[in-house]
């Protein structure tokens, strides 16, 4: 594969992952709201700050380990298929 082709493929993959991450963050926000939990409550259970939860819910880009901790704080699982 040529370097240019590889660069294009990486950009496409990055865009796909970013879109999936935004959708997951949005779903976790809806779950938090459905459970009537505050960002501070979720942050305390996830081991992070309220500001980070706010950032992620606004479309930030959490790491996979942060996504897992956030989901667990909401009694959810993340399944990568």
Secondary structure, DSSP 8 states (H G I E B T S, - for coil): --HHHHHHHHHHHHHHHHHHHHHHHHHHHHHHHHTT--HHHHHHHHTS-HHHHHHHHTT----HHHHHHHHHHTT------
